[in-house]
Amino acid sequence: MGIYLLIGGLGVGTGFLSGLLGIGGGIVMAPLLLYVPPLFGLEPLSMRIVAGLTIVQGLLACISGALSHLQFHMVSGRLSLYMGISIFIAAMAGSAGSSYVSNEILLFLLACLALSAALLMLLPVRKDSEKPNVERLKFQRWRAVIAASSVGLLGGLVGQGGSFILIPLMTSFVKIPTRIAIGSNLAIVLLSTTAGFIGKAATGQIAWMLAIPIALTVVPATYVGSLASRRVKVPGLRKALAALIAIAAIRIWVSFLLAW
């Protein structure tokens, strides 16, 4: 019973962050599932179980968060379409070609990209509206495709999602308002997350009983997080994202150093 309550509690926390900051939550959920249970005297979960539960959490958070932000008119269908298809195709290509490239070098590049993304979130963005009009959103499609393809390819090559890097790239390179970037990011990564979920479910890599508390807690927590996101000023959201991306960057750097 203890492990179910703990996983449910972690689902609440990661779901809230997903709705608040527009991320899938895997960069937070995975380490929590790995390291928190032993702190409460519970049996540690295997990496296979953690990966399966993380993809369940990510899928539910993406669906719930995307629908919530769509309700608040902060999801761009055109942006999500261009970037979602691009990151999916690039991630597939990266996964297929991962055996031909040095993983250490790619981890180093991903770590540098994550660190740069965290710094980008700390820089003020000109004309970053608190209430952007998604219907009037204009962006250069080639920039959107390049940003999504780069993250998808690199993430696919090293076996990491990397979607948390998309928001800084959207705001700085594609010139998307922060609030629309947060809302659209969940819709963008939904396609690749769904593919990952289907793959793990079909191969028996999901512990369904342990996934129940995640299903019960992530959806409402993500919705509450999306409500909170509307009340937090854009500079506050950018600082929170910068902190979260910095944590992810540290994790990737640690992986890189251990690989050497």
Secondary structure, 3 states (H helix, E strand, C coil): CHHHHHHHHHHHHHHHHHHHHCCCCHHHHHHHHHHHHHHCCCCCCCHHHHHHHHHHHHHHHHHHHHHHHHHCCCCCHHHHHHHHHHHHHHHHHHHHHHHHCCHHHHHHHHHHHHHHHHHHHHCCCCCCCCCCCHHHCCCCHHHHHHHHHHHHHHHHHHCCCCHHHHHHHHHHCCCCCHHHHHHHHHHHHHHHHHHHHHHHHHCCCCCHHHHHHHHHHHHHHHHHHHHHHHHCCHHHHHHHHHHHHHHHHHHHHHHHHHHC
